[in-house]
Amino acid sequence: MKKLFAFLALVALTSQAQTTFTNGIKGSALTSATTPLGGSELVYLIQSGTSKTATVSQVIAAATSQDNATTNGLVALILANTARDTTTSNTLTASVTAANAAITATTNGLAALILANTARDTATSNTLTASLTAATAANTATSNSIAGTAATVANAAVALYAANGATNGGSASLSSLSVTNLTYPVLAFGNYDGSSSVSPFVVNLAAASFQTVTFTNHSASYLGLSGIAPGENVTVVIKNGYTSSENFYYPACIQISSGASGITISAGKYAVFNFVATGSGAGYVYCSAAAQQN
């Protein structure tokens, strides 16, 4: 189309330079050609400074040739760009594929490692569980054995006591069982200030079977009881830590020795109190005492 416009412009220039054709008619006075044109019609043009004629088909062919050349150039450029873009796309696709393969390999490796670690941890856990189960069974067996032995000893002791009774310092035997004097741990309270501003010394029968205490004052040498339960047999040794004799008063109990309110202990000497509980109150505690005089 650009060539056709150039041709028309050329015709316009030609008509300005020579407005009269050979038939004596001006170009502006010519009648319009019948359309559509067939292509064999002649047009006036100047080529290399010389007036010449050419057919419409020749003029259109020249313009079409140039347009085709331009179009072919654009097509070639598009093809080149498409090939380049295709190469780039293929390269990117290959890179993405390789990256995906690497990620898949890494994921599979991690999955395999997790499975291996899980299997190892499960095996370790099973081993620990088996060891714990075995240890628990062994401990249970040991505990049952100890319990059985204790029950056997207790039953034998009960049977022995029922058959022969028991005496202080005595001994008895029954086949595999031998019972002799028992040794009790001593609960030593140390010094106790028996002044009038201090409450009476309370003997907790549940604390120990053998207890000792030293009174360092004489203003209020009273005894009290707590922790009373059936079957308790408690011995309490009291020392008079004062410089003169002192009367130590009984707690609330059933006296089976002197029946007096207290017992006198010489300076630096001892008295032994014994308490036996048959019930849970002071009315069920039997008590006796003996003092060292020399």
ABEGO torsion letter per residue (X at the ends): XAAAAAAAAAAAAAAAABABBAAGBBAAABBBBBOBBAGABBBBBBBGGBBBBBBAAAAAAAAAAAAAAAAAAAAAAAAAAAAAAAAAAAAAAAAAAAAAAAAAAAAAAAAAAAAAAAAAAAAAAAAAAAAAAAAAAAAAAAAAAAAAAAAAAAAAAAAAAAAAEBBBGBBBBBEABBBBBBBBBBBBAEBBBABAABBBBBBBAAABABBBBBBABAABBBBBBBGBBBGBBBBBBBBBABABBBBBBBBBBBBABAGBABBBBBBGBBBBBBBBBABABAAABBBBBBBBAX
